[in-house]
Amino acid sequence: MEHKQTVKVSRIILSLAVIVVAAAAASLPVLAESYGGGNTQGYATDTPLDNGTIVQLTGKNSNRVKIATQSELQNMFGVTVDRNQLSLTITNEGLQNETFVAVSGTYNVLVSTQGGPIVAGDYVTLSSVNGVAMKAGTEEKTVFGRAGGSFDGKSVTLGSTSLKDTTGKANKTVTLGSIPVTIDIRSNPNQKTTKVKVPPFLERIGLAIAEKPVSPIRIYLSIAIAVVCVIAAIAIVYSGVRSGVISIGRNPMSKKSIFRALTGVILTSILILIVGLFAVYLLLRL
């Protein structure tokens, strides 16, 4: 009896072990897919770059990259990766200091604590340290991607560096590290905008006239100028016609001179409208 119970317990333990192993095996492909992937290619560089460095192209259609800088945030292109972590690489011996760059997928990226602790899911962007990312706030226009891990500057770090102000004086020390980031270069979804909302039809009219995006201030100022000119033209015509009718009623023999005066009034109104529309055109175009 005891022997049978022992066998039964052993089978239960063995079954549980098989279930755990199967679950772990099933999760491996998911974990493998969570890192890597995307598009990678070799590029030339002036000097060797550390893996995880955010880079930008040196020019349009260029096969050469350089370390990305915060002043050219919109030109972020990709991140340098370890060729040994790539499943397939095609080497081009003609490239100086060939560096493999990933422009999509999930790869390790150098980060700093400049924007505060990074939590998985946060958007990251370029920091003041060239080629190094930080947590994106609400001021940056472009983000590099979303963090796949966390970094608080207290666990595993790669060192620290000092940030300098405009006078060259160090004013802050930040910690450096590396976390996986899913590359997705685009406009910052969390960016605060001070742009005044303009009705879509007014925005379309401004774009049609100026053939470029127009600031809301110029659009509303143009509307104000146009309205003032129209009101002025209508007021002048109304005043002229009213005076003419009264004059004809008093002296029917003066019709010709009154009509000439009305013609001058109408032409003046048209001139005011033309000048106003021309001013609006210049305001939107320049």
C-alpha positions as CSV (number, residue, x, y, z in Angstrom):
1,M,0.0,0.0,0.0
2,E,2.8,2.4,0.9
3,H,4.6,1.5,-2.3
4,K,1.6,2.4,-4.4
5,Q,1.2,5.7,-2.6
6,T,4.9,6.5,-3.2
7,V,4.5,5.7,-6.9
8,K,1.4,7.9,-7.1
9,V,3.2,10.8,-5.5
10,S,6.2,10.4,-7.8
11,R,3.9,10.5,-10.8
12,I,2.2,13.7,-9.6
13,I,5.6,15.3,-9.0
14,L,6.8,14.2,-12.5
15,S,3.6,15.5,-14.1
16,L,4.1,18.9,-12.4
17,A,7.7,19.0,-13.6
18,V,6.6,18.3,-17.2
19,I,4.0,21.1,-17.0
20,V,6.6,23.6,-15.7
21,V,9.1,22.6,-18.4
22,A,6.5,22.9,-21.1
23,A,5.4,26.3,-19.9
24,A,9.0,27.5,-19.8
25,A,9.6,26.1,-23.3
26,A,6.5,27.8,-24.6
27,S,7.6,31.1,-23.2
28,L,11.1,31.0,-24.7
29,P,10.0,32.0,-28.3
30,V,8.0,35.0,-26.8
31,L,11.1,36.1,-24.9
32,A,13.2,35.6,-27.9
33,E,10.9,37.7,-30.1
34,S,10.8,40.5,-27.5
35,Y,14.5,41.3,-28.2
36,G,16.0,42.0,-31.6
37,G,14.0,41.8,-34.9
38,G,13.4,44.8,-37.1
39,N,15.8,46.2,-39.7
40,T,19.6,46.3,-39.3
41,Q,22.3,47.4,-41.7
42,G,26.0,48.2,-41.7
43,Y,27.1,51.8,-41.9
44,A,30.5,53.6,-41.9
45,T,31.6,55.8,-39.0
46,D,34.6,58.1,-38.4
47,T,35.4,56.3,-35.2
48,P,34.2,53.1,-33.5
49,L,31.0,53.6,-31.6
50,D,29.8,51.9,-28.4
51,N,26.9,49.5,-28.7
52,G,23.6,51.2,-27.7
53,T,24.6,54.6,-29.0
54,I,21.8,56.5,-30.8
55,V,23.0,57.7,-34.2
56,Q,21.9,59.9,-37.1
57,L,22.9,59.9,-40.8
58,T,25.6,62.3,-41.8
59,G,23.6,63.3,-44.8
60,K,20.6,62.3,-46.9
61,N,21.0,58.9,-48.6
62,S,24.3,58.5,-46.7
63,N,25.9,55.2,-45.8
64,R,27.7,56.9,-42.9
65,V,26.4,57.6,-39.4
66,K,27.5,59.8,-36.5
67,I,26.5,60.2,-32.8
68,A,23.1,61.9,-32.6
69,T,22.9,65.2,-30.7
70,Q,20.0,66.8,-28.9
71,S,20.3,69.9,-31.1
72,E,19.3,67.7,-34.0
73,L,16.7,65.6,-32.2
74,Q,14.5,65.2,-35.3
75,N,17.4,63.5,-37.1
76,M,17.6,60.4,-34.9
77,F,18.0,57.4,-37.1
78,G,18.7,54.3,-35.1
79,V,21.0,52.6,-32.5
80,T,24.3,50.8,-32.8
81,V,24.0,47.1,-32.0
82,D,26.4,44.2,-31.2
83,R,26.8,42.2,-34.4
84,N,27.3,39.1,-32.4
85,Q,23.6,39.4,-31.2
86,L,22.4,39.5,-34.8
87,S,21.2,36.2,-36.4
88,L,22.4,37.3,-39.8
89,T,24.9,40.0,-40.9
90,I,26.3,41.0,-44.3
91,T,29.7,42.6,-43.9
92,N,30.9,45.3,-46.3
93,E,34.6,45.6,-46.0
94,G,34.5,48.9,-47.9
95,L,32.9,50.6,-45.0
96,Q,35.1,52.4,-42.6
97,N,34.7,51.2,-39.0
98,E,31.6,49.3,-40.0
99,T,28.9,49.6,-37.4
100,F,25.5,47.8,-37.5
101,V,22.6,50.1,-36.9
102,A,19.0,49.0,-36.0
103,V,16.3,51.3,-37.2
104,S,13.4,49.2,-35.8
105,G,13.0,46.3,-33.4
106,T,14.0,46.1,-29.7
107,Y,17.6,46.6,-28.8
108,N,19.7,47.8,-25.8
109,V,20.1,51.5,-25.7
110,L,22.4,53.6,-23.5
111,V,20.3,55.7,-21.1
112,S,20.8,58.3,-18.4
113,T,18.8,59.5,-15.4
114,Q,18.7,63.1,-16.7
115,G,14.9,62.9,-17.3
116,G,14.4,60.9,-14.1
117,P,14.0,57.2,-13.4
118,I,12.8,55.2,-16.5
119,V,10.0,52.7,-16.1
120,A,9.1,50.0,-18.7
121,G,6.7,51.6,-21.1
122,D,8.1,55.1,-20.8
123,Y,8.9,57.0,-24.0
124,V,12.6,57.9,-24.3
125,T,14.4,60.5,-26.3
126,L,17.9,62.0,-26.6
127,S,19.5,63.4,-23.5
128,S,22.1,66.2,-23.3
129,V,24.7,63.4,-23.5
130,N,25.3,62.8,-27.2
131,G,24.0,59.4,-28.3
132,V,22.4,58.6,-24.9
133,A,18.7,58.4,-24.2
134,M,16.6,59.6,-21.3
135,K,13.0,59.6,-20.2
136,A,11.0,61.8,-22.4
137,G,9.1,64.7,-20.8
138,T,6.4,67.0,-22.3
139,E,8.8,69.4,-24.0
140,E,10.7,67.2,-26.4
141,K,9.1,67.1,-29.9
142,T,10.4,63.7,-30.9
143,V,10.9,60.4,-29.1
144,F,13.2,57.5,-30.0
145,G,11.0,54.7,-28.7
146,R,9.5,53.0,-25.6
147,A,11.5,51.5,-22.8
148,G,11.3,47.7,-22.5
149,G,13.0,47.8,-19.1
150,S,13.5,50.0,-16.1
151,F,16.5,52.1,-15.0
152,D,16.7,54.1,-11.8
153,G,20.4,54.7,-11.7
154,K,20.8,52.6,-8.5
155,S,21.0,49.1,-9.8
156,V,23.3,48.0,-12.6
157,T,25.1,51.2,-14.0
158,L,27.8,51.9,-16.5
159,G,29.1,55.0,-14.8
160,S,28.2,58.7,-14.4
161,T,28.8,62.0,-16.1
162,S,28.3,65.7,-15.4
163,L,26.1,67.9,-17.4
164,K,27.2,71.5,-18.0
165,D,25.2,74.7,-18.3
166,T,25.7,77.3,-21.0
167,T,28.7,78.8,-19.2
168,G,30.5,75.4,-19.1
169,K,30.0,74.9,-15.4
170,A,28.9,71.4,-14.2
171,N,25.4,71.7,-12.7
172,K,24.1,68.1,-12.6
173,T,25.5,64.6,-12.4
174,V,23.6,61.8,-14.1
175,T,24.0,58.0,-14.0
176,L,24.4,56.0,-17.2
177,G,23.0,52.5,-17.9
178,S,21.5,50.3,-20.7
179,I,18.0,49.0,-21.2
180,P,16.1,47.4,-24.1
181,V,14.1,50.0,-26.1
182,T,11.6,49.3,-28.8
183,I,12.6,51.7,-31.6
184,D,9.7,53.9,-32.7
185,I,10.9,57.3,-33.8
186,R,8.0,59.7,-34.0
187,S,6.4,62.8,-32.5
188,N,6.2,62.8,-28.7
189,P,2.6,61.8,-27.8
190,N,3.0,63.5,-24.4
191,Q,4.2,66.8,-25.8
192,K,2.4,69.9,-24.4
193,T,1.4,72.3,-27.1
194,T,0.7,76.0,-26.8
195,K,-0.7,76.2,-30.3
196,V,-4.1,77.9,-30.5
197,K,-6.6,75.7,-32.1
198,V,-7.9,76.9,-35.4
199,P,-11.1,75.6,-37.1
200,P,-10.1,73.1,-39.8
201,F,-11.7,75.2,-42.6
202,L,-9.7,78.3,-41.6
203,E,-6.5,76.2,-41.5
204,R,-7.2,74.9,-45.0
205,I,-7.8,78.4,-46.3
206,G,-4.6,79.7,-44.8
207,L,-2.7,76.7,-46.2
208,A,-4.2,77.2,-49.6
209,I,-3.2,80.9,-49.7
210,A,0.2,80.6,-48.1
211,E,1.1,77.1,-49.5
212,K,2.6,76.3,-46.1
213,P,1.4,75.9,-42.5
214,V,0.4,79.3,-41.0
215,S,0.4,80.2,-37.4
216,P,-3.0,80.8,-35.7
217,I,-2.0,84.3,-34.8
218,R,-1.6,85.2,-38.5
219,I,-4.8,83.5,-39.4
220,Y,-6.9,85.4,-36.8
221,L,-5.1,88.7,-37.6
222,S,-5.9,88.2,-41.3
223,I,-9.5,87.6,-40.4
224,A,-9.6,90.8,-38.3
225,I,-8.1,92.9,-41.2
226,A,-10.5,91.4,-43.7
227,V,-13.5,92.1,-41.4
228,V,-12.4,95.7,-40.7
229,C,-12.0,96.3,-44.5
230,V,-15.4,94.9,-45.3
231,I,-17.1,96.9,-42.6
232,A,-15.3,100.1,-43.7
233,A,-16.3,99.5,-47.4
234,I,-19.9,98.8,-46.5
235,A,-20.1,101.9,-44.2
236,I,-18.7,104.1,-46.9
237,V,-21.1,102.8,-49.6
238,Y,-24.1,103.0,-47.2
239,S,-23.1,106.6,-46.2
240,G,-22.6,107.6,-49.9
241,V,-25.9,106.1,-51.1
242,R,-27.9,107.5,-48.2
243,S,-26.4,111.0,-48.8
244,G,-27.1,110.7,-52.6
245,V,-30.7,109.7,-52.1
246,I,-31.3,112.6,-49.7
247,S,-29.6,115.0,-52.1
248,I,-31.6,113.9,-55.1
249,G,-34.8,114.3,-53.0
250,R,-33.8,117.8,-52.2
251,N,-32.5,118.8,-55.7
252,P,-33.6,116.4,-58.5
253,M,-31.6,118.5,-61.0
254,S,-28.3,117.4,-59.5
255,K,-28.6,113.7,-60.4
256,K,-25.6,113.6,-62.6
257,S,-23.2,115.1,-60.1
258,I,-24.6,112.9,-57.3
259,F,-24.2,109.8,-59.5
260,R,-20.6,110.8,-60.2
261,A,-20.0,111.2,-56.4
262,L,-21.6,107.7,-55.8
263,T,-19.3,106.2,-58.4
264,G,-16.3,107.7,-56.6
265,V,-17.6,106.3,-53.3
266,I,-18.0,102.8,-54.8
267,L,-14.6,102.9,-56.3
268,T,-13.1,104.0,-53.0
269,S,-14.9,101.1,-51.2
270,I,-13.5,98.6,-53.8
271,L,-10.0,100.1,-53.4
272,I,-10.3,99.6,-49.6
273,L,-11.3,95.9,-50.1
274,I,-8.4,95.4,-52.6
275,V,-5.9,96.9,-50.2
276,G,-7.3,94.9,-47.3
277,L,-7.1,91.6,-49.2
278,F,-3.6,92.3,-50.4
279,A,-2.6,93.0,-46.8
280,V,-4.1,89.7,-45.8
281,Y,-2.3,87.9,-48.6
282,L,1.1,89.4,-47.6
283,L,0.5,88.6,-43.9
284,L,-0.2,84.9,-44.8
285,R,2.5,84.5,-47.4
286,L,5.5,86.2,-45.6
